[in-house]
Each structure stands twice: as C-alpha cells, then as structure tokens.
C-alpha cells in the first residue's frame, strides 16, 4: 500500500510548472548548442539572461503557492513562525544569486 501523494502549494499548477521547466531545459540545450557552434559571447549571455528570468518566474510561482497553501496549512498547525523563517531563508537564497 502506498502513501497518498501530499498536496503541495504548486499541485494545482503542476502541469504549467512542468511545462515551464521543460521550456527552460530546452533553452539550456540551446545555449549548449550555441557554445558548441562558437556563437558570439553576447548572444550566449543574452540567452542565459532569458533563462534566469524564466527561472525567476518559476520561483515566484512556487513562492506564491507556498505562501498561499503551505504557510496557511503550517499556521493552522501552529508553525507560522517556523514556516515564515523557512520561506524568508529561501527568498534570501534566491536573491543572493551572482
């Protein structure tokens, strides 16, 4: 007997999230080909910037789902402070990039 799949903050938009991630994966493969084809540095950097923006959108969507679902659930269980600290640490890691 298997345990039921937990409901996450992104469960309702999981298909959209996976589609975005597949698109990002394709962009990364495109950059690999650009490097393999000796494309102009600035063109490669432009594509990297586009991937970072796409990943930022994914991250914001995950944070939104976390705040609306997971934190709400955690607050109901008396873990609001713990959940807020955990989320702010994740936001801090996202902002430290570069």
Buried (B, 14 or more C-beta within 10 A) or exposed (E): EEEEEEEEBBEEBEEEBEEBEEEBEEBEEBBEEBEEEEEEEEEBEEBBEBBEEBBEEBBEBBBEBBBEBBBEEBBEEEBEEEBBEBBEEBEEEBEEEE
